Amino acid sequence: MTNTEIISNLSFPKLTSVYGFKSIAHLFGSSKPRCGIYLLAFPGEKYYIGQATDIVRRFSQHFKTYERIDGFTFLKSPRSKLDALEKDLIYQAEKAGLTLLNVIHVSNVVGETDLDVLFDVGVLERWIKDPSEENLNDLGTIPITLPLAHNQRASLKFVQLQAQPLFTTALTQLFAFLDTAIPYPRTSEFSFWAVSAMPGTNRNTLPRMLCVNVSMMEVFSVGYYLEEDCADLTWSFINVASDVFYEGFGSLKEFELEHPDISVNTSPSYRDGGQLLIKLDAFTQNCMINLLLDQRVTKAAATLCLRLMRKRPTIFSKFHCPQLVDAALSYRELSDDELAEKIEATCIQD
């Protein structure tokens, strides 16, 4: 299917050439509706889908960002339906194979990003093949130095976390995640990923002990239960790239046979994750440890983290807890046997 056919199947009218135009006011005059979803065409068969309440103003804003816009088409829509329609059309376009320059709602971004300046393609290709082994190369990286005020705030949170009875259990799970899903954690720390200690989310229902954020979304979290009969258990979740997940397991049924106690959400509501996203909820530390020891799961998690890092730096740096990172990455100093003992001690014995 050609790109022209894909655009037509998305119900957009035929593209109008706007090459050289600084404004598209002439296409709308004073009477045509200006609220709706638009598609821009760029050189190299690249496109952008967005929403606007006044498309004439929005086009002029885009022209300040992009030096050249070749084509334009517009689909009018009520303001109340803009968000849902934009998301749906982006999903359909990406699935059909249109190369989009969007960041929100897409699974992959196009072009060079800030992450590509930090790591070249070859480095990340080696990392995704064996994250744990490659992360050994990050051991000698000097830890970041944050302002005193930031460190003091984070230290208070870390002390609260250390006081939790399940601190070591949560820390072990965090290390296993960082070791297998975050590229060169010391190098990418703070700019591209952040971990918060004792965040306030759902503190009255399912309180968190720690949460790892990449770009604009949570990728991994560990919490505890308020019920006394669950005092020795942690709950947790991990978000993964669904395409790599299915490559590894073949089907959801096969995954459920191997990990029967995991709750699978195939359509979690994260704007930044795009459509290739699955959320895995574990109700005990045993279940999460089993996931983090399954290379098919961690490869899917690592792929998602890379995709998110290529979209933008994390917006959660102000909540980053460097003391928690130090504690988790200290596990790298353990021998394989010592690490195995740590993991075994984390799990609840039947």
N, C-alpha and C positions, 0 to 999 in steps of 0.2 A: 504494500500500500504506500502511495506517495504521501509526502507531507501535505500536499494540497488536499488529498482525499481525507487524511486524518483530520485536518482543520474543518473540512466540510462535515465530517461525521460528528464533530463536536457541536454542530449546529451554528457555527460562526458563518456569517456572510463571506463572500469572496474577498480576499485581501485587496486593499486599495494601496497603490504606491504612494508613499509619503516621503520618498527620498529627497532630501534637500529642504523640506518644509520645517520651519521652526514652530509652527502652530497648525492645528487641524480645525480651527474655528470655522473655516469655510465649509467643512463637512456637516456642521450642525446648525449653523445660523442661530436664530433666537427661538426656534420652536421645537426642534427635535430633542427627544429625551437624552440626557447626558449621564444618567445613572445606569451602571451596568458593568459587565465584564469585558475586558479588551484583550486583544492578542497583538503583540508587536513582533515583527519579523526583522531579523538582523542578518548581516552577511554570514555566509557559511552555514545557512539553514539552521540557525539558532533562533529560539523564540522565547517570549516572556508572556505569561498570563497573569493578569491582575484585575483588581476591582477599583472602581472610582465612582464617587457621587457626582463629580463633574469631570468628565473625561478630557475636556479641552484643557483644563488646568493641569490635570495629571500628565497628559502628554508633554506639555511644556516642561514639567518637572523632570520627566525621563530624559528629555533632550539635553538637559544640563549634565546628566550622568553618562549618556551614550552619545558618542560623536556621530553615529550614523544609525538611523532607523529606516529600513527599506519599505516595510509594509505594515498595514494596520487594518484591523477589523474589530467590530464592536457588537456585543450582544446586550440589548437593554434588559434591565432586571429591576424589580422593586428593591429598595434599600434593605428591607427586612430579609431578603433572600441572598444578599451578596456573599456573605461568608460561606454559606453552604454550597452555593453554586461555584464560587471560585475554587474551593477545595476539591469539589467533584470534578471539575474540568481539568484541573492540574493533575489529579490522579489518573484520569482517563488519558490525557495527553502523554504523560510519562509512560503509562502502560502500553500505549500504542506505538511508542518509539520516537516521539517528538523530543528533540534535544532542547531542554528548557534552561534558561538562565536564572530561574527562580531559586530561592533558598528555602523559603517556608513551604511546607507541604510536599517537597520533593524528597526522594531518597538519596539522590546523588547530585552534587553540584558540579558545574562545568567550569573549566578554566583554572588558572593558577590561584591558589589561596594562600593565606598566611601560614598555614601548616606546611605547605610545599617549600616555603622559604627556610623553615626550620629543619625539615627532613626531605632529602631528595627521594624520588620515586623508588629507586633501588633499595634504599634503606627500609622503607615501609613495606616493600614487597618481601624482603627477607624477614621482617618482623612478623608479618601476618602468617607466615609459614610456621614459625616457631616462636611465639611471643615470649614464653618463659625463658628460653635460652638466650634470645636476643636482648632481653631486659637485663641480663647479666652485664652487658656492655655499658649499662647506665649507672653501675654501682659507683664508679669513680667521679660522677658528676657532682659538683659542689652544690649543696642545698641552697635554695633561694634565701635571700635576706629581706624580710618584710619590715615595715615600719613598726616601731616599738608599740604604738597604740594598737595596731592590728594584732601583734603577738600577745599582748596583754588580754585583749578580748577573747582571742582564741584559746589562750591558756585557761581562762575561767571555764570555758565550755569543756575543755579537755579534762579538767579536774572533775567536773560533774560526771563526765563519761567514765572516768576511771573508778568513780564511786559506785557505778552500776555493778550488781552481782554478775552480770553476763558480759562484762567488758572484754575479757579475754576471748570469749566465744565470738563476739562481734568483730574483734580485731583480727582474729584468724580468718574469718570470712572475707574481711576487707583485703587482707594481704593476698589471699587466693584470687580475688577479683583483679586487683592491681597488677598482679604478676602475670595474668593471662589475657587481660582485656584492655589495658592502658599502655600505649606505646611509650617506652622509655620514660617512665613516670617522673623521674627527677627532672628531665629536660623539658617535658611538656606541662609540668605542674604549674598551677596558678593561672597561667595564660589559657590553657586549653582544657584543663579539668580542675575541679576543686572538690574537696570533701569537707562536709560540715559535721560538727560534733553536736549532738543533742539538739537538732533542729526542732522548731516548734510545731511542725506540721502534724496534725491529728494527735496532739499530745493528750487529749482527753479520751481518745478511743483506741488508737493503735500508735502509741508514741514511738518515734524513731530514736535510735542511738547514733546512727551515722547515715550519711547519704552522699553518694558520689554524683556530681553533675557534670555533664559535658554539653557545651553549647547552651541551649535553653531548656534542657530537660534532665530529669533524673534517669540515670542508667542502672543504678544499683543502690539498694537501701537495706538496712538491717534495723529491726526494732524489737520491742518486747511486749508481752501481754500484761494487761492490768489484772487479770484474773489470777487468784492465788494458786489454783490448781495447774496453772501454766507457768509458774514462776521460774522454772528451769529451762524454758523454751524461748527461742527467738523466732520471729517471722522475718521474711526477707523477700525481695523480688529482684529480678534482673531483666533488663530489656535487651532483645537480640534482633538481628537482621533476619527477617523471615525467609528470604531467598536462600541464604546460607544455611539456615536452620533446616529447611526442607531438603537441601542438597545433602546434608548430613544424615537425616533420619528417613528421608524418602516420603514420609507421610506423618500426619499428626497422630494417627493410630499407633504407628511404630514407636513414636516418642512416648506416648502414654503407656505403652506396654513396658518400656524400660524405666520410666519415671512415673509410676501410677499415682503418686501422692502430690504431684505438681498441678496447680490450677493454671490453665492456659487461656490467655486473653488474646485473641487474634486481631482485635481491632481496638487497641488502647488509644485514648484520646490525647496524643502528644502531637502538636502541630509540627514540631521540628523533626519528628521521626520519619515523616513521609508515609507512604503506603506499605513499605516493606518492613513491617515492625510487628513483633510479638512480645508480650509481657508474660513472664513466668513467675508465678507466686509460690513460694515455699513456706510451709507452715511450721517447720522445725529446722533447726540447724543441720540435722542429718540430711534433709532433703536438699538444702542449698549446697552443702559440701559435695554431695553426689553430683549436682549440676556442675559445680566448678571443677570437678575432676573429670568431667566428660568433655573431651576436646571438641566435639561437635557443637556443644553449647557455647564453650568459650570462644571458638572461632567465630560463631555468629555474633557473640557479644563484642568481640574485638572489631569485627567488620562494622558494626553499628557505630562504635565509638570513633573509628577512623572517619566514617562518613560525616558524623556530627562535627568532629574537629575541623574537617575541611570546610564546613559551612561558615564557622565563625569562632572566635575565642569564646570561652564560657562567660556568661553574665553573672556567675555566682562566686567570683573570686573574693568578694568582700566577706564571704562566710567561710573561707578556706581555713582549715586548721592544720598548720604545719607540724604541730606536735603529734597529731594523729598520724600524719604521713611518716614521720620519723619512727613512731612506734611500730607501724605496720611493716615498713621496709626493713626494720631491724631483723625481721624473720629471714632475710636474705643471708644473714650471717650464720644461720643454723645449717647443720649438715642435713643430708637427705633423711637420715634416720631420725634426727631430732625434729625435723619438720613434720615427718609422718606421725611422730608421737604427739606433737602439738595438735595436729588435725584430729587424731584419734581421741585425744582428751577433750576436744571441743564437742564431740558427738555424744548424744545420750545413749547409754548402753541399754539394750533390751534386757 
